[in-house]
C-alpha cells in the first residue's frame, strides 16, 4: 500500500484561505524560474534563497516573515523541470508539510511556540486535479 500524499487537488483559483497565499503561474519552468517565482510571491527576504533544494526546504520550514498561520501554495500548473528536479521539488514540498505538522504537534503537546520562537504555520499545497496522476507518478505513489 502506498502512502497518501499530503497535497490537495482542486482548481487553484477556487481554493480559499484566510492566510498567506503564494500563487505560482502556468508554464513555470526550471529550478531557477521556480525559485524566482517563490521569492517574488512570498516576499521572502532575498538572502534566503540559495537556489538549491536544501535552501528551499529551509525557507519553507522557516517562514517567520509571514504573520498568518495558514500558508497556501497554489500551483496553476505543474512546474516544468528537467531530470530529477520535479521529483526533488515535490519531495521538498512533501517534507516541508510533514515538518510543519510535526512542529505544530510538538507545540500543541508542550503548549509553547515553535522552536526558537518560530511562528507556527499550517502549510497547504494545491495542484490542479488534472495534475494528480503526474504528481503521483513523479513520487512513485
N, CA, C and O of each residue as an XYZ file, in Angstrom:
564
protein
N       0.839     -1.187      0.000
C       0.000      0.000      0.000
C       0.880      1.246      0.000
O       1.845      1.322      0.761
N       0.555      2.222     -0.848
C       1.354      3.432     -0.926
C       0.831      4.482      0.050
O      -0.356      4.524      0.372
N       1.736      5.313      0.502
C       1.365      6.364      1.445
C       0.587      7.456      0.714
O       0.863      7.753     -0.448
N      -0.369      8.039      1.392
C      -1.148      9.140      0.831
C      -0.287     10.401      0.836
O       0.345     10.741      1.836
N      -0.283     11.079     -0.301
C       0.484     12.325     -0.393
C      -0.288     13.457      0.280
O      -1.518     13.460      0.254
N       0.413     14.418      0.882
C      -0.266     15.471      1.652
C      -0.743     16.652      0.809
O      -1.043     17.715      1.351
N      -0.817     16.477     -0.507
C      -1.225     17.573     -1.383
C      -2.736     17.575     -1.582
O      -3.409     16.559     -1.407
N      -3.244     18.740     -1.950
C      -4.648     18.883     -2.302
C      -4.732     19.046     -3.814
O      -3.814     19.569     -4.445
N      -5.838     18.594     -4.382
C      -6.052     18.706     -5.831
C      -7.390     19.386     -6.063
O      -8.442     18.881     -5.671
N      -7.327     20.539     -6.708
C      -8.531     21.328     -6.956
C      -8.165     22.444     -7.936
O      -6.996     22.634     -8.273
N      -9.175     23.167     -8.380
C      -8.915     24.358     -9.187
C      -8.287     25.387     -8.248
O      -8.948     25.862     -7.325
N      -7.011     25.739     -8.474
C      -6.326     26.637     -7.519
C      -7.046     27.965     -7.305
O      -6.987     28.534     -6.215
N      -7.725     28.462     -8.338
C      -8.433     29.739     -8.195
C      -9.610     29.631     -7.235
O     -10.024     30.630     -6.648
N     -10.153     28.428     -7.070
C     -11.318     28.257     -6.207
C     -10.942     27.937     -4.762
O     -11.810     27.934     -3.888
N      -9.684     27.673     -4.501
C      -9.259     27.318     -3.147
C      -9.118     28.590     -2.317
O      -8.401     29.518     -2.691
N      -9.809     28.611     -1.195
C      -9.819     29.783     -0.326
C      -8.857     29.596      0.845
O      -8.611     28.478      1.297
N      -8.326     30.706      1.319
C      -7.523     30.705      2.532
C      -7.699     32.039      3.229
O      -7.836     33.079      2.585
N      -7.695     31.999      4.536
C      -7.702     33.232      5.324
C      -6.270     33.646      5.619
O      -6.029     34.661      6.273
N      -5.330     32.861      5.135
C      -3.926     33.096      5.420
C      -3.172     33.703      4.260
O      -3.727     34.440      3.446
N      -1.901     33.378      4.204
C      -0.985     33.900      3.200
C      -1.018     32.991      1.986
O      -0.939     31.771      2.125
N      -1.133     33.566      0.802
C      -1.276     32.793     -0.431
C      -0.096     33.051     -1.360
O       0.257     34.197     -1.639
N       0.506     31.960     -1.833
C       1.573     32.027     -2.829
C       1.022     31.383     -4.093
O       0.819     30.170     -4.139
N       0.779     32.197     -5.121
C       0.266     31.695     -6.401
C       1.415     31.535     -7.376
O       2.156     32.481     -7.644
N       1.555     30.330     -7.904
C       2.599     30.046     -8.880
C       1.964     29.941    -10.264
O       0.951     29.261    -10.426
N       2.544     30.602    -11.258
C       1.906     30.728    -12.568
C       2.010     29.471    -13.439
O       2.756     28.538    -13.144
N       1.236     29.489    -14.514
C       1.287     28.454    -15.537
C       2.623     28.549    -16.273
O       3.202     29.629    -16.391
N       3.096     27.425    -16.758
C       4.311     27.334    -17.569
C       5.568     27.786    -16.827
O       6.507     28.306    -17.429
N       5.568     27.581    -15.535
C       6.744     27.878    -14.737
C       7.791     26.819    -15.051
O       7.524     25.624    -14.929
N       8.976     27.253    -15.454
C       9.964     26.277    -15.880
C      11.304     26.432    -15.210
O      11.768     27.543    -14.956
N      11.924     25.293    -14.925
C      13.274     25.263    -14.389
C      13.347     25.647    -12.932
O      12.498     26.375    -12.416
N      14.379     25.145    -12.276
C      14.571     25.419    -10.850
C      14.780     26.908    -10.598
O      14.230     27.458     -9.644
N      15.563     27.556    -11.438
C      15.833     28.982    -11.254
C      14.544     29.799    -11.370
O      14.304     30.703    -10.569
N      13.717     29.477    -12.369
C      12.441     30.178    -12.537
C      11.518     29.954    -11.360
O      10.818     30.870    -10.927
N      11.514     28.736    -10.840
C      10.690     28.411     -9.682
C      11.137     29.208     -8.465
O      10.310     29.792     -7.763
N      12.446     29.234     -8.212
C      12.956     29.958     -7.046
C      12.633     31.451     -7.154
O      12.284     32.078     -6.155
N      12.745     32.020     -8.347
C      12.405     33.432     -8.541
C      10.922     33.682     -8.279
O      10.550     34.667     -7.641
N      10.080     32.772     -8.781
C       8.639     32.930     -8.569
C       8.292     32.863     -7.086
O       7.472     33.645     -6.606
N       8.910     31.935     -6.359
C       8.671     31.846     -4.910
C       9.156     33.098     -4.196
O       8.455     33.629     -3.335
N      10.326     33.567     -4.536
C      10.877     34.761     -3.877
C       9.941     35.954     -4.063
O       9.685     36.703     -3.120
N       9.432     36.125     -5.282
C       8.536     37.256     -5.556
C       7.180     37.064     -4.881
O       6.670     37.995     -4.257
N       6.594     35.888     -4.991
C       5.244     35.662     -4.469
C       5.199     35.608     -2.941
O       4.194     35.978     -2.335
N       6.275     35.151     -2.325
C       6.277     35.006     -0.867
C       6.820     36.229     -0.140
O       6.703     36.326      1.081
N       7.413     37.161     -0.878
C       8.029     38.344     -0.280
C       9.131     37.965      0.705
O       9.371     38.660      1.692
N       9.795     36.848      0.414
C      10.867     36.365      1.288
C      12.061     37.299      1.243
O      12.362     37.879      0.200
N      12.740     37.447      2.366
C      13.988     38.212      2.358
C      14.947     37.604      1.335
O      15.128     36.387      1.300
N      15.557     38.441      0.508
C      16.380     37.983     -0.613
C      17.485     37.021     -0.268
O      17.804     36.148     -1.075
N      18.076     37.146      0.888
C      19.200     36.288      1.247
C      18.781     34.848      1.499
O      19.625     33.954      1.559
N      17.477     34.620      1.647
C      17.009     33.283      1.977
C      17.200     32.278      0.845
O      17.493     31.112      1.109
N      17.044     32.695     -0.390
C      17.031     31.749     -1.496
C      18.438     31.446     -1.981
O      19.117     32.312     -2.532
N      18.868     30.210     -1.773
C      20.189     29.761     -2.191
C      20.169     29.017     -3.502
O      21.198     28.495     -3.932
N      18.993     28.954     -4.166
C      18.836     28.299     -5.460
C      19.232     26.823     -5.438
O      19.750     26.297     -6.424
N      18.985     26.159     -4.304
C      19.184     24.710     -4.239
C      18.059     24.128     -3.377
O      17.393     24.853     -2.638
N      17.857     22.822     -3.480
C      16.713     22.207     -2.809
C      16.823     22.248     -1.290
O      15.805     22.380     -0.611
N      18.018     22.138     -0.744
C      18.174     22.214      0.711
C      17.786     23.592      1.234
O      17.092     23.706      2.244
N      18.236     24.637      0.545
C      17.885     26.002      0.952
C      16.387     26.244      0.791
O      15.773     26.925      1.613
N      15.806     25.694     -0.255
C      14.365     25.826     -0.479
C      13.585     25.157      0.659
O      12.618     25.731      1.161
N      13.984     23.978      1.062
C      13.351     23.307      2.200
C      13.474     24.168      3.456
O      12.505     24.333      4.197
N      14.666     24.715      3.691
C      14.874     25.547      4.880
C      13.931     26.741      4.900
O      13.385     27.083      5.948
N      13.736     27.380      3.742
C      12.862     28.550      3.719
C      11.411     28.151      3.928
O      10.662     28.875      4.582
N      10.996     26.995      3.376
C       9.629     26.531      3.580
C       9.366     26.166      5.040
O       8.217     26.166      5.481
N      10.419     25.856      5.785
C      10.275     25.474      7.191
C      10.587     26.619      8.147
O      10.649     26.405      9.358
N      10.782     27.814      7.637
C      11.034     28.963      8.494
C       9.861     29.942      8.393
O       9.111     30.076      9.360
N       9.679     30.609      7.300
C       8.517     31.480      7.048
C       8.238     32.499      8.140
O       7.100     32.947      8.282
N       9.247     32.877      8.916
C       8.995     33.753     10.063
C       8.546     35.162      9.675
O       8.027     35.885     10.526
N       8.724     35.567      8.441
C       8.269     36.884      7.995
C       6.780     36.876      7.645
O       6.203     37.936      7.404
N       6.150     35.702      7.613
C       4.720     35.590      7.328
C       3.971     35.526      8.659
O       4.234     34.652      9.485
N       3.033     36.462      8.861
C       2.338     36.534     10.139
C       1.103     35.641     10.200
O       0.688     35.237     11.286
N       0.512     35.329      9.051
C      -0.670     34.479      9.035
C      -0.288     33.038      9.357
O       0.801     32.581      9.012
N      -1.192     32.334     10.017
C      -0.911     30.945     10.392
C      -0.936     30.018      9.176
O      -0.039     29.192      9.007
N      -1.948     30.149      8.340
C      -2.045     29.268      7.173
C      -1.268     29.857      6.005
O      -1.366     31.048      5.709
N      -0.493     29.000      5.348
C       0.247     29.375      4.144
C      -0.176     28.403      3.049
O       0.000     27.191      3.172
N      -0.732     28.951      1.986
C      -1.214     28.155      0.868
C      -0.313     28.381     -0.340
O      -0.096     29.520     -0.754
N       0.209     27.296     -0.904
C       0.972     27.359     -2.154
C       0.067     26.771     -3.225
O      -0.209     25.571     -3.228
N      -0.396     27.630     -4.140
C      -1.341     27.228     -5.179
C      -0.646     27.213     -6.536
O      -0.152     28.238     -7.005
N      -0.616     26.052     -7.150
C       0.014     25.866     -8.465
C      -1.047     25.966     -9.557
O      -2.032     25.229     -9.525
N      -0.865     26.850    -10.506
C      -1.760     26.921    -11.656
C      -1.520     25.740    -12.591
O      -2.396     25.364    -13.369
N      -0.337     25.167    -12.508
C       0.057     24.037    -13.336
C       1.238     23.362    -12.652
O       1.802     23.909    -11.704
N       1.607     22.205    -13.112
C       2.792     21.528    -12.590
C       4.024     22.179    -13.214
O       4.099     22.283    -14.438
N       4.990     22.620    -12.409
C       6.189     23.239    -12.983
C       6.908     22.296    -13.955
O       6.878     21.077    -13.785
N       7.541     22.865    -14.958
C       8.263     22.106    -15.974
C       9.730     22.005    -15.565
O      10.421     23.017    -15.447
N      10.191     20.792    -15.352
C      11.569     20.565    -14.934
C      12.230     19.527    -15.821
O      11.565     18.751    -16.507
N      13.544     19.531    -15.790
C      14.321     18.506    -16.478
C      14.901     17.552    -15.446
O      15.134     17.929    -14.297
N      15.128     16.322    -15.863
C      15.778     15.341    -14.987
C      14.968     15.078    -13.734
O      13.744     14.956    -13.779
N      15.674     14.991    -12.612
C      15.058     14.647    -11.316
C      14.448     15.832    -10.585
O      13.916     15.660     -9.488
N      14.510     17.030    -11.159
C      14.071     18.209    -10.415
C      12.591     18.192    -10.035
O      12.235     18.701     -8.972
N      11.716     17.621    -10.871
C      10.302     17.564    -10.480
C      10.148     16.701     -9.234
O       9.473     17.096     -8.283
N      10.759     15.546     -9.235
C      10.685     14.669     -8.059
C      11.253     15.368     -6.830
O      10.659     15.315     -5.753
N      12.406     16.025     -6.989
C      13.038     16.716     -5.856
C      12.160     17.856     -5.343
O      12.053     18.059     -4.134
N      11.537     18.593     -6.245
C      10.635     19.673     -5.846
C       9.457     19.121     -5.041
O       9.136     19.628     -3.967
N       8.820     18.078     -5.571
C       7.661     17.504     -4.889
C       8.048     16.880     -3.552
O       7.300     16.992     -2.580
N       9.198     16.230     -3.492
C       9.677     15.683     -2.216
C       9.926     16.791     -1.208
O       9.634     16.633     -0.022
N      10.470     17.918     -1.677
C      10.735     19.049     -0.788
C       9.433     19.605     -0.228
O       9.341     19.888      0.966
N       8.421     19.763     -1.087
C       7.114     20.225     -0.607
C       6.517     19.234      0.385
O       6.036     19.626      1.448
N       6.549     17.955      0.038
C       6.000     16.909      0.916
C       6.695     16.918      2.277
O       6.043     16.835      3.317
N       8.023     17.021      2.259
C       8.785     17.004      3.507
C       8.540     18.259      4.346
O       8.525     18.190      5.575
N       8.347     19.408      3.685
C       8.064     20.643      4.426
C       6.694     20.568      5.091
O       6.538     21.014      6.227
N       5.700     20.009      4.401
C       4.377     19.823      5.004
C       4.499     18.931      6.235
O       3.921     19.227      7.280
N       5.248     17.845      6.111
C       5.446     16.925      7.243
C       6.170     17.607      8.401
O       5.822     17.403      9.564
N       7.167     18.409      8.081
C       7.919     19.122      9.118
C       7.001     20.070      9.885
O       7.054     20.119     11.114
N       6.154     20.827      9.171
C       5.231     21.739      9.850
C       4.229     20.977     10.698
O       3.875     21.418     11.791
N       3.768     19.831     10.201
C       2.834     19.025     11.002
C       3.495     18.596     12.304
O       2.862     18.626     13.360
N       4.753     18.201     12.240
C       5.479     17.786     13.443
C       5.718     18.963     14.386
O       5.542     18.830     15.597
N       6.120     20.115     13.839
C       6.332     21.311     14.661
C       5.040     21.685     15.378
O       5.053     21.988     16.571
N       3.924     21.663     14.649
C       2.631     22.006     15.253
C       2.222     20.991     16.310
O       1.707     21.368     17.363
N       2.441     19.721     16.046
C       2.101     18.666     17.010
C       2.917     18.847     18.296
O       2.373     18.764     19.398
N       4.222     19.095     18.149
C       5.077     19.305     19.322
C       4.654     20.542     20.109
O       4.641     20.526     21.340
N       4.307     21.617     19.394
C       3.885     22.848     20.068
C       2.568     22.630     20.809
O       2.392     23.123     21.923
N       1.649     21.898     20.196
C       0.368     21.622     20.863
C       0.571     20.795     22.121
O      -0.089     21.033     23.133
N       1.478     19.827     22.070
C       1.744     18.976     23.231
C       2.439     19.738     24.351
O       2.175     19.494     25.528
N       3.331     20.667     23.987
C       4.095     21.392     25.004
C       3.417     22.689     25.437
O       3.741     23.240     26.490
N       2.473     23.179     24.623
C       1.823     24.446     24.935
C       2.702     25.651     24.656
O       2.427     26.748     25.142
N       3.761     25.455     23.874
C       4.696     26.535     23.559
C       4.668     26.847     22.070
O       4.056     26.136     21.273
N       5.354     27.939     21.720
C       5.536     28.282     20.310
C       6.478     27.284     19.665
O       6.968     26.359     20.313
N       6.723     27.485     18.385
C       7.671     26.636     17.682
C       9.085     26.845     18.186
O       9.315     27.710     19.031
N      10.048     26.064     17.682
C      11.439     26.201     18.112
C      11.967     27.608     17.827
O      11.641     28.208     16.802
N      12.774     28.120     18.734
C      13.359     29.465     18.598
C      12.292     30.526     18.348
O      12.506     31.459     17.573
N      11.138     30.379     19.009
C      10.012     31.311     18.862
C       9.532     31.424     17.422
O       9.016     32.467     17.019
N       9.696     30.375     16.657
C       9.224     30.337     15.284
C       7.699     30.399     15.277
O       7.053     29.581     15.932
N       7.106     31.357     14.548
C       5.644     31.384     14.465
C       5.148     30.082     13.831
O       5.766     29.560     12.903
N       4.039     29.570     14.336
C       3.503     28.320     13.811
C       2.729     28.568     12.518
O       2.053     29.585     12.368
N       2.840     27.622     11.595
C       2.145     27.710     10.305
C       1.558     26.358      9.946
O       2.073     25.310     10.335
N       0.471     26.410      9.196
C      -0.075     25.230      8.540
C       0.218     25.407      7.056
O      -0.278     26.346      6.433
N       1.008     24.525      6.495
C       1.386     24.623      5.091
C       0.471     23.734      4.261
O       0.347     22.536      4.516
N      -0.168     24.339      3.263
C      -1.032     23.617      2.322
C      -0.468     23.800      0.922
O       0.000     24.883      0.570
N      -0.513     22.739      0.123
C      -0.031     22.786     -1.259
C      -1.129     22.241     -2.161
O      -1.630     21.137     -1.949
N      -1.499     23.031     -3.174
C      -2.583     22.658     -4.079
C      -2.060     22.585     -5.511
O      -1.335     23.463     -5.979
N      -2.452     21.510     -6.187
C      -2.201     21.334     -7.615
C      -3.549     21.159     -8.307
O      -4.512     20.722     -7.677
N      -3.630     21.496     -9.598
C      -4.877     21.219    -10.329
C      -5.162     19.711    -10.337
O      -4.243     18.894    -10.406
N      -6.430     19.365    -10.267
C      -6.830     17.953    -10.290
C      -6.239     17.227    -11.499
O      -5.882     16.053    -11.404
N      -6.135     17.915    -12.621
C      -5.605     17.303    -13.846
C      -4.143     16.877    -13.706
O      -3.646     16.111    -14.531
N      -3.454     17.358    -12.681
C      -2.038     17.029    -12.489
C      -1.824     15.934    -11.448
O      -0.682     15.560    -11.179
N      -2.890     15.419    -10.862
C      -2.763     14.412     -9.807
C      -1.910     13.207    -10.251
O      -0.988     12.803     -9.542
N      -2.220     12.647    -11.413
C      -1.506     11.460    -11.882
C      -0.022     11.749    -12.091
O       0.827     10.915    -11.778
N       0.288     12.936    -12.624
C       1.697     13.290    -12.867
C       2.443     13.479    -11.550
O       3.602     13.078    -11.437
N       1.795     14.085    -10.552
C       2.418     14.260     -9.232
C       2.686     12.891     -8.611
O       3.790     12.621     -8.138
N       1.682     12.045     -8.617
C       1.832     10.725     -8.015
C       2.880      9.897     -8.737
O       3.650      9.182     -8.095
N       2.924      9.980    -10.071
C       3.921      9.236    -10.842
C       5.331      9.728    -10.534
O       6.256      8.925    -10.411
N       5.497     11.037    -10.409
C       6.823     11.595    -10.120
C       7.349     11.137     -8.771
O       8.559     11.005     -8.584
N       6.440     10.893     -7.828
C       6.837     10.463     -6.493
C       6.707      8.952     -6.309
O       6.950      8.426     -5.223
N       6.327      8.271     -7.365
C       6.217      6.825     -7.271
C       5.098      6.369     -6.356
O       5.158      5.281     -5.783
N       4.072      7.208     -6.220
C       2.945      6.877     -5.319
C       1.878      6.089     -6.044
O       0.864      5.727     -5.446
